[in-house]
Amino acid sequence: MNHQLGAIVCALLAALCFAVAAVAQQHTAAGVGAGESLVRELLRNPRWWAGVGGDVAGYGLQVAALALGAVLLVQPILVSALVFALPLAARVNRRRIAARTWVVALALVAALACFLIVGNPTEGNSTAPLAEWIVPLAVLLGLVGAAVVAGGASGDPARRALLFGAAGGALYGLAAALTVYVTGLFEHGIGQVLGSWQTWALVASGITGVYLQQRAFQAGPLAASLPAVTIAEPLAAAFIGLTVLEERLRTGGFGLVVVGLTVIVMCAATVRLSRVQAEA
């Protein structure tokens, strides 16, 4: 129980760091013109680097949370970054937050708490062999590849931003699931870490996810890209957690119905808050 509490605290602090990073990076990436080099303009902007610092701190806290709790416990909590981002974005843009938006934020928090209490996710098997990764990994990467191809071919900016955002978010979710295993390797020395395919898959998915997220921010409205990134990450992580890591929810029957309803509320509230933040 103490481990679960520690995981929750670390995940909430990570969400706060990610919120700061998102507010900084979204304003920067959205200001890069379609004819300009996205990477060059971002690397030259101090605000974007401040966002990178927030991401690094958030990821460190996420690693700590995943070392203490299950992917199914930690990843949904990170959605609360939207709640933290609300006042931050409002202050940066000198806007007031509507009462209806606060109601949606409270609904997200309540649904998240209900999911954690009723679902009570278990820790799984982080040392699953490669054979158990192949099919789920192929399915997830196939969906990511299809989204990238469709996004590149689309002439609609909003659709392109949504697809790139979903692809980037899914890779973030994969990176989170891989982190559970890679973190445990440090106990056996740096040689074990560098010699594991999971380590390099983690690095590749993280870097590619960051690039696709910035492409999404540049491609079209944030109201399309941000919800896609935010929703795809926990869904992809949960998919790997259930199919590979053997994580489970400690409930059944009516409890599963309640958990299903909380997931629907969380998704709806996340989309709404993402759009509000994008509009700001």
C-alpha positions as semicolon CSV with decimal commas, in nm:
position;residue;x (nm);y (nm);z (nm)
1;M;0,000;0,000;0,000
2;N;0,291;0,236;0,081
3;H;0,434;0,162;-0,264
4;Q;0,103;0,248;-0,426
5;L;0,083;0,577;-0,235
6;G;0,439;0,661;-0,341
7;A;0,352;0,580;-0,703
8;I;0,048;0,808;-0,690
9;V;0,245;1,099;-0,539
10;C;0,527;1,063;-0,794
11;A;0,276;1,039;-1,080
12;L;0,097;1,356;-0,967
13;L;0,427;1,546;-0,944
14;A;0,518;1,414;-1,291
15;A;0,184;1,539;-1,423
16;L;0,260;1,885;-1,283
17;C;0,598;1,891;-1,460
18;F;0,443;1,771;-1,785
19;A;0,180;2,046;-1,758
20;V;0,448;2,315;-1,733
21;A;0,632;2,161;-2,028
22;A;0,317;2,139;-2,240
23;V;0,223;2,503;-2,189
24;A;0,574;2,611;-2,292
25;Q;0,614;2,377;-2,589
26;Q;0,269;2,420;-2,738
27;H;0,309;2,795;-2,770
28;T;0,650;2,753;-2,928
29;A;0,567;2,476;-3,179
30;A;0,239;2,636;-3,283
31;G;0,426;2,954;-3,373
32;V;0,650;2,781;-3,628
33;G;0,530;2,846;-3,982
34;A;0,460;2,564;-4,228
35;G;0,750;2,673;-4,448
36;E;1,002;2,690;-4,164
37;S;1,223;2,413;-4,025
38;L;1,043;2,282;-3,718
39;V;1,352;2,134;-3,552
40;R;1,573;2,440;-3,614
41;E;1,317;2,687;-3,482
42;L;1,247;2,480;-3,172
43;L;1,616;2,436;-3,089
44;R;1,667;2,813;-3,110
45;N;1,384;2,896;-2,871
46;P;1,460;2,920;-2,494
47;R;1,096;2,859;-2,404
48;W;1,101;2,526;-2,583
49;W;1,415;2,425;-2,392
50;A;1,241;2,521;-2,067
51;G;0,963;2,284;-2,171
52;V;1,221;2,012;-2,235
53;G;1,347;2,062;-1,881
54;G;0,994;2,012;-1,752
55;D;0,961;1,696;-1,960
56;V;1,291;1,558;-1,824
57;A;1,185;1,622;-1,465
58;G;0,842;1,475;-1,535
59;Y;0,990;1,165;-1,693
60;G;1,221;1,113;-1,396
61;L;0,923;1,124;-1,162
62;Q;0,730;0,895;-1,397
63;V;1,014;0,642;-1,380
64;A;1,000;0,657;-1,001
65;A;0,623;0,607;-1,008
66;L;0,649;0,309;-1,243
67;A;0,913;0,155;-1,017
68;L;0,660;0,167;-0,734
69;G;0,333;0,088;-0,912
70;A;0,170;-0,068;-1,216
71;V;0,141;0,094;-1,558
72;L;-0,238;0,077;-1,520
73;L;-0,203;0,279;-1,199
74;V;0,048;0,540;-1,310
75;Q;-0,049;0,628;-1,668
76;P;-0,411;0,735;-1,604
77;I;-0,288;0,969;-1,328
78;L;-0,069;1,153;-1,579
79;V;-0,386;1,270;-1,754
80;S;-0,427;1,508;-1,457
81;A;-0,156;1,719;-1,624
82;L;-0,448;1,885;-1,805
83;V;-0,594;1,997;-1,473
84;F;-0,260;2,150;-1,372
85;A;-0,217;2,309;-1,714
86;L;-0,549;2,497;-1,690
87;P;-0,439;2,769;-1,444
88;L;-0,090;2,782;-1,596
89;A;-0,221;2,843;-1,948
90;A;-0,477;3,090;-1,817
91;R;-0,205;3,290;-1,642
92;V;0,027;3,289;-1,944
93;N;-0,255;3,405;-2,174
94;R;-0,423;3,631;-1,915
95;R;-0,754;3,456;-1,947
96;R;-1,015;3,349;-1,695
97;I;-1,124;2,987;-1,666
98;A;-1,497;2,940;-1,716
99;A;-1,696;2,772;-1,439
100;R;-1,804;2,499;-1,681
101;T;-1,439;2,415;-1,746
102;W;-1,373;2,375;-1,373
103;V;-1,671;2,138;-1,355
104;V;-1,516;1,926;-1,632
105;A;-1,182;1,929;-1,448
106;L;-1,347;1,812;-1,127
107;A;-1,527;1,538;-1,323
108;L;-1,191;1,419;-1,455
109;V;-1,040;1,412;-1,106
110;A;-1,343;1,228;-0,964
111;A;-1,342;0,971;-1,246
112;L;-0,969;0,917;-1,203
113;A;-1,008;0,865;-0,827
114;C;-1,295;0,622;-0,885
115;F;-1,089;0,428;-1,141
116;L;-0,798;0,392;-0,899
117;I;-1,013;0,297;-0,599
118;V;-1,253;0,057;-0,771
119;G;-1,011;-0,085;-1,029
120;N;-0,717;-0,105;-0,787
121;P;-0,470;-0,218;-1,061
122;T;-0,220;-0,493;-0,982
123;E;0,147;-0,499;-1,071
124;G;0,233;-0,742;-1,349
125;N;0,531;-0,926;-1,492
126;S;0,779;-0,666;-1,617
127;T;1,022;-0,938;-1,732
128;A;0,797;-1,080;-2,003
129;P;1,005;-1,257;-2,273
130;L;1,034;-1,126;-2,629
131;A;0,790;-1,387;-2,759
132;E;0,511;-1,227;-2,556
133;W;0,594;-0,882;-2,692
134;I;0,593;-0,964;-3,063
135;V;0,220;-0,965;-3,144
136;P;0,111;-0,670;-2,921
137;L;0,414;-0,469;-3,035
138;A;0,341;-0,543;-3,400
139;V;-0,022;-0,436;-3,356
140;L;0,070;-0,112;-3,180
141;L;0,349;-0,016;-3,420
142;G;0,126;-0,107;-3,714
143;L;-0,136;0,139;-3,590
144;V;0,129;0,406;-3,533
145;G;0,269;0,356;-3,884
146;A;-0,078;0,372;-4,039
147;A;-0,152;0,696;-3,852
148;V;0,176;0,854;-3,968
149;V;0,119;0,756;-4,332
150;A;-0,241;0,877;-4,325
151;G;-0,137;1,201;-4,155
152;G;0,132;1,270;-4,411
153;A;-0,110;1,210;-4,697
154;S;-0,396;1,415;-4,553
155;G;-0,464;1,764;-4,682
156;D;-0,676;1,858;-4,380
157;P;-0,462;2,031;-4,112
158;A;-0,689;1,921;-3,825
159;R;-0,690;1,559;-3,940
160;R;-0,314;1,565;-3,990
161;A;-0,260;1,707;-3,639
162;L;-0,491;1,445;-3,487
163;L;-0,317;1,153;-3,658
164;F;0,037;1,270;-3,579
165;G;-0,072;1,341;-3,222
166;A;-0,225;0,996;-3,180
167;A;0,089;0,833;-3,319
168;G;0,315;1,032;-3,087
169;G;0,096;0,963;-2,785
170;A;0,090;0,589;-2,857
171;L;0,471;0,583;-2,868
172;Y;0,483;0,766;-2,534
173;G;0,259;0,492;-2,392
174;L;0,489;0,224;-2,531
175;A;0,790;0,403;-2,380
176;A;0,617;0,406;-2,040
177;A;0,555;0,032;-2,055
178;L;0,917;-0,035;-2,157
179;T;1,041;0,185;-1,875
180;V;0,913;-0,064;-1,618
181;Y;1,155;-0,331;-1,743
182;V;1,451;-0,105;-1,819
183;T;1,439;0,053;-1,473
184;G;1,482;-0,290;-1,314
185;L;1,792;-0,362;-1,525
186;F;1,997;-0,096;-1,346
187;E;2,021;-0,330;-1,048
188;H;2,233;-0,564;-1,264
189;G;2,471;-0,303;-1,401
190;I;2,499;-0,074;-1,702
191;G;2,602;-0,365;-1,924
192;Q;2,263;-0,530;-1,879
193;V;2,092;-0,200;-1,955
194;L;2,285;-0,137;-2,277
195;G;2,254;-0,499;-2,389
196;S;1,873;-0,513;-2,366
197;W;1,655;-0,459;-2,673
198;Q;1,397;-0,292;-2,447
199;T;1,642;-0,011;-2,371
200;W;1,691;0,079;-2,736
201;A;1,321;0,035;-2,810
202;L;1,253;0,279;-2,524
203;V;1,498;0,534;-2,665
204;A;1,359;0,499;-3,019
205;S;0,994;0,524;-2,913
206;G;1,065;0,825;-2,690
207;I;1,258;1,024;-2,952
208;T;1,012;0,940;-3,231
209;G;0,720;1,025;-3,004
210;V;0,865;1,369;-2,926
211;Y;0,918;1,439;-3,297
212;L;0,567;1,331;-3,394
213;Q;0,417;1,539;-3,115
214;Q;0,597;1,850;-3,242
215;R;0,484;1,765;-3,597
216;A;0,128;1,745;-3,466
217;F;0,156;2,084;-3,295
218;Q;0,290;2,236;-3,617
219;A;0,051;2,061;-3,856
220;G;-0,282;2,192;-3,733
221;P;-0,488;2,326;-3,444
222;L;-0,394;2,221;-3,091
223;A;-0,760;2,140;-3,032
224;A;-0,706;1,843;-3,263
225;S;-0,356;1,731;-3,164
226;L;-0,354;1,768;-2,785
227;P;-0,655;1,544;-2,711
228;A;-0,509;1,278;-2,941
229;V;-0,171;1,282;-2,765
230;T;-0,325;1,281;-2,418
231;I;-0,572;0,999;-2,484
232;A;-0,345;0,776;-2,693
233;E;-0,066;0,758;-2,431
234;P;-0,260;0,590;-2,146
235;L;-0,456;0,372;-2,388
236;A;-0,137;0,239;-2,551
237;A;0,028;0,188;-2,212
238;A;-0,280;0,005;-2,082
239;F;-0,283;-0,214;-2,394
240;I;0,078;-0,322;-2,330
241;G;0,013;-0,355;-1,957
242;L;-0,279;-0,593;-2,013
243;T;-0,142;-0,796;-2,305
244;V;0,228;-0,818;-2,220
245;L;0,289;-0,724;-1,857
246;E;-0,009;-0,926;-1,728
247;E;-0,146;-0,638;-1,519
248;R;-0,506;-0,674;-1,405
249;L;-0,784;-0,481;-1,232
250;R;-0,882;-0,612;-0,889
251;T;-1,253;-0,600;-0,952
252;G;-1,526;-0,789;-1,133
253;G;-1,895;-0,778;-1,219
254;F;-2,046;-0,443;-1,126
255;G;-1,699;-0,306;-1,050
256;L;-1,595;-0,354;-1,412
257;V;-1,904;-0,161;-1,525
258;V;-1,809;0,125;-1,292
259;V;-1,451;0,120;-1,419
260;G;-1,576;0,126;-1,779
261;L;-1,792;0,429;-1,706
262;T;-1,504;0,610;-1,537
263;V;-1,286;0,549;-1,844
264;I;-1,555;0,701;-2,067
265;V;-1,584;1,005;-1,839
266;M;-1,205;1,041;-1,829
267;C;-1,180;1,029;-2,209
268;A;-1,461;1,283;-2,257
269;A;-1,323;1,519;-1,992
270;T;-0,971;1,486;-2,134
271;V;-1,085;1,580;-2,483
272;R;-1,278;1,880;-2,349
273;L;-0,994;2,009;-2,131
274;S;-0,744;1,958;-2,413
275;R;-0,956;2,172;-2,642
276;V;-0,991;2,440;-2,378
277;Q;-0,615;2,448;-2,328
278;A;-0,557;2,460;-2,703
279;E;-0,798;2,751;-2,743
280;A;-0,611;2,936;-2,469
